[in-house]
Amino acid sequence: MPKTTRNKNNIKHGTIELVLLLLLQKEQKYGYQLSQELSDFSEGKYATLYRLTQNGYLSFEQVKVGIKRTRVYYLITDAGREYLQKIIDEYNTITQAISLIMQKTGTIS
């Protein structure tokens, strides 16, 4: 696998938790709904939902829709809100550092 592809996937993997938690911050959503909103981050979203649930950052509720269909709604927990704030802080620190480096190197003004 080329190095640039691996780095791009790492960026996606590192940000998908942030994006998922942000989407769930205001309201519960079901898996397919999240899938549609995360089309740019499609790789690994269900694994990330599972991991966030296993770590106690999300809970879920299964709701019967129609005769045979069941939707799984995900909700952010209090621990998930704390974790979200932590990763927002980390994201802000990283983006500020990158911006500073870009300014010092003349990449941006």
Residue pairs with C-beta under 8 A, 6 or more apart in sequence:
9 43
12 41
12 43
12 44
13 44
13 48
15 41
15 91
16 38
16 41
16 44
16 45
16 48
17 48
17 52
17 87
18 84
18 87
18 88
18 91
19 38
19 41
20 34
20 38
20 45
20 48
20 49
20 52
21 52
21 57
21 76
21 80
21 83
21 84
21 87
22 84
23 29
23 34
23 37
23 38
24 34
24 58
24 74
24 75
24 76
24 80
25 76
25 81
25 84
28 61
28 73
28 74
28 75
29 37
29 73
29 74
30 63
30 71
30 72
30 73
30 74
31 46
31 49
31 71
31 72
31 74
32 71
34 45
34 49
34 74
35 42
35 45
38 45
49 58
49 74
52 58
52 80
53 59
53 60
53 74
55 79
55 83
56 77
56 79
56 80
57 76
57 77
57 79
57 80
57 83
57 84
58 74
58 75
58 76
58 77
58 80
59 74
59 75
59 77
60 72
60 73
60 74
60 75
61 72
61 73
61 75
62 70
62 71
62 72
62 73
63 70
63 71
63 72
63 73
64 70
65 71
76 84
99 108
101 107
102 108
103 109
